[in-house]
Amino acid sequence: MKRVLPIFLVLALAWFLAVILLWWFQERALFPAGGGVLDDPPPGSRFSAHVTHTADELRLQFWAADPGPGMPVILYLHGNGGHAGHREQALHPFATAGYGVVLAEYRGYGGNPGFPTEGGLIADARAQADWALTRWPGTPLVIWGESIGTGVAVALASERQVAGVLLDSPFTSVRQVAADVFRWAPVRLLLRHPFDSLARLPGVRVPVFVMHGERDEVVPVEHGRRMLAAAPCPAGSAFMPGVGHPALLADRGTAAKEAAIAFLARLRVQGGQ
C-alpha cells in the first residue's frame, strides 16, 4: 500500500500538469497562424490587396477579386493553417468564372495585428462581409468556410442576411473535436473557444451545402453529416471517398471544385440571376 500511494500521487501530478499545459497552450494549438505575411498577390492574379477595419479598430489586409456582371460574391473564410494567400490558386477558378471572391484574413494571420480568438475571428469576418456589401451593393454574398472557418461562417450567417453557406470539412463544435482527441482531460471545462456551430446552426435560414472528405483525420466526416442533418435549409452534400482535410485543398481530383460550382450555380438559379 505504501508503494502504491506514491505511484498514484506521481500519476495524479502528471495528469494535473498535462491538463494545465493543455489549458495554457490551447491558443497555440487552435490558432497556429504562421505562413508568413500576406503581401500583394502574384503578377497575373485576379486578386488585389485591400484593407478594412474591424469594430475594435484593427487594420486587416486581405485579397479580393471583383465579380462579373450579375455574379455573386464568395466570402472565403480559411482554416487555421497558413494565410489567405495560400488559397489563391484553389479559388482562382471561381474568380475566373466571374464570381467575386474575398479571401478574408484574420487578426494574427498574414501579418495582421492582434491575437486570434473565436470572437475576434467572427468580428474580422463581419468587417470583411460589410466591406464586400459596401463595395458591391446589392450583390448576393455567399459564405464559404473551411475547417475552423466553418465555425466563423455559421456564426456570421446566423446574424447576417446572406445568399447561402458552403461548409468545407465542418465540425459540430471545436469542443467536441477536442473532447474526442483528449478523452483523458476535462476539455469541456478548459476550452475558451468552443466554436459551437451545431448550436448556432438553427439561426442559419439559408441554403447550406456541406462537403467533407471521408478520410478526414482532423475533423471526422461524421461531423459533416451531423451538420447537414441539423441544417434548417440543407442544400445538398458531397462526401468524398479518399479525400482528407480540408476537402477543397486535399482533393487531388476535381470532385470538390465541381460540387462547389454546382451549388453556387443552383444558388444563382434560385436567386434569379
N, C-alpha and C positions, 0 to 999 in steps of 0.2 A: 504493500500500500504506500510506503514511504517513497518508493521508486516511481510509482505511477503518478503521484501528485506533482513532482517537478516536471515530468514529461507533459502532463496536462497543462501546467502553467506556461511552459515554453510554447506549446501549440496555441494556447489562447492568446499569448502575447504576439505571436507571429500573425495570427488571424487579425488581431486588432490593428497591428501596424499595416498589414495589407489593406485593410478597409480604409485606414487613414490616408494611405497613399492613393488609393482609388478615388477618394473624395477630393484630395488636394490636386491631383493631376487630371481631373476629368476634362477640363477645357482643352488641354493639350491633345488628349485622345480624340475628342469630338470635333475640335477645330484645329487641325494640324497646320492649316494655311500653307505657307511656303510657296514655292513655284515661281518666285521672282516677282518683278514689278510689271504691271500692265502698262506697257508703253504704247506707242502708236501702232495700229495694225500694219501688217506687212504690205509692201507695194503690190498693187493689183487687187487688194481685198475690197470687197463691197462694204466693209465696215469702216467706220471712222470713230475717233475717240471723242467722248463727251463728258461733261461734268454736271452733277447736280448736288443739292444739299439736303440733308435729312432734317427731320423735325428737331433733332438735338444738335444741329449745326455742324455736322460732319460733312466734309467735302469728299464726294465719291466720284472716282473716274470709272468709266465703263465704255463699252463699244456698242454701236448701233448701226443698222443698215435701214435705209428708207424703204417703205413699202411702195409697190407699184400701184397704179390707179385701181381703187376699189378692193384692195387687198388688206387683210387684217394684219395686226402686229403680234408677234410672238415675244412675250417677256420670258426669257430663259433664265431660270434660277439654278445655278450649278451646284454640284455636291461639295463636300468638304475638302477635296483634294485639288491642288493646283489653283489656277485662277481662270477668269472668264475667257482670256485669250486662248487657252488650251482647248476651248470648244469651238473655235472659229472654223476649223475645217469640217467638223461634224455638222455645223449649222449653215455652212456655205451653200449647200444645195437648196435650202429653203429660201435663203436670200436671193439666190439666182432665179428661183421660181417666182419671185415677186413678193414674197412675204416680207413684211418689215420684221426685223429681229433686233431685240435689245438683249445683248449679252450682259446681264446685270452682274454687278460686282458688290461684294460685301465689305464692311469695315474689317480692317485687319488682313484683308486679302489684296493681292495685286498691288501692294504698296499703299493702299488706302489707310488713313489713320483709324485709330480706335481698336477695340478688342471685341472679337465675336462673342455674342450671346444669342440665345433664342430670340429675345425681344429685340435685340439690335439688328439681327438679320431680317426680321419681319419689318422693322422700321425702314431698313435700306430698300427692301422690295417695294414698300409703299411709295417711297420717294421716287424710285425709278418708274413705277407704274404711273404716278402722277406726271412725271416728266414726259412719258410717252403720250399720255392723253392730252397734254398741253401742246406738244409738238405736232401731233396728228389728230386734231379734234374730230370727234365723230367716227373715228376708225375703231372697229372692234378689237379688243385686246384678249388674246389667248394666253393663259398662264401655263408654262411648261416647267415642271420641277424635276430635278434629277437627284435621286438619293436624298440627302438631307434637305436639298432644295424642295423636295415634295412636301416636307413639313411646313416650309415657308409658303409654298404655293397654296396649300389648303387653308392656311391661316389668312392669306391675302384674299383668296376667293370667297372666304366666308364673310368678308366685310366689304368687298368691292364688287361693283357690277361688271362682270367680265363675260366674254362670249363662250368660254369653255376652259377646261382644265385637262392637261395631259400629265400624267404621273408616271415617271420612269423609275422603276425599282422603289416603290414607296414602302414605308413601314407603317404599321398601325400606330406605333409610338417608339421613340428612341428608348424610353423607359423599358418597354417590353423587349426590344432587341438586347439591351444591356442586361436585363434580368435573365434572359436565356443564356447569355455568354458567361456572366458572373453569378452563377447559381449559388455560390458559397457566400455571397455578400448581400446585405440589405439594400440593394440598388435603388429600390423604390423610395427609400428614405434619403438616399445620398444625392440623387441626381438633381442638379439645378436647372437643367434644360430638357424637360421631358418631351417636347415636340409631340403632343398628343393629337395626332391627326385624326384618329378614329373618333375622338370626342368632338372635334371641330367639324367633321365631315357633314353632319346634318344641316349645317348652315350653308353648304355649297349647293345652290339650287340651279346649277347649270350643268351641261353635259360633261361627264368625267370619263376619260379614257385611261386605261391602265395598261402599261407594257412592262414585262418583267422577264428576266432570264431564268429559266428553270434550274440553271447551275449556279445561281447567285449564292455565294458563300458569305456575303456580307449581310444582306437582308434576305432571308429565306423567302421563296416565292409565295409561301402561304400568306405572308403579309399582304402582298399584292392582291391575292384572291379575296382576302377579307375586306380590303378597302373597296374593291369593286362591288362586292356583295352589299356593303353598307352604304354605297353612294345613293343619294336620293334620285339622281338622274344618270344612271350608268349609260355609257355610250359605246360600249364595246371594250375589247381587250386583245392583247397579243402576248401570250405566254409562250416563250420561245425555247425549245429544247437546245441544249448545248451552249447557251449564251450565259455569260457571267454578269458582272456588276460594273457599272450600270448598263442597261440594255443597249442604248444607242452607241455608246463608246466601245462596248465589249463585243458587239455583233460584228463578226468578220464578213458577213454577207450583207444583204440589203433588206432583210425582213423588218428590222426595227424602223429604218428610214421609211420604208413603204407603208408600214402600219401607221406611222405618224402622219404621212402625207395623205393617206386615205381618210383619217379622222379629220384633219384640217379641211379637206375638200368637202366632207359632209357638213361641217360647221358652216362653210361658205354657202352651201346649197340651202341649209336651214335658215341662214340669215338673209337669204335672198340676194346674195352677191354673185 
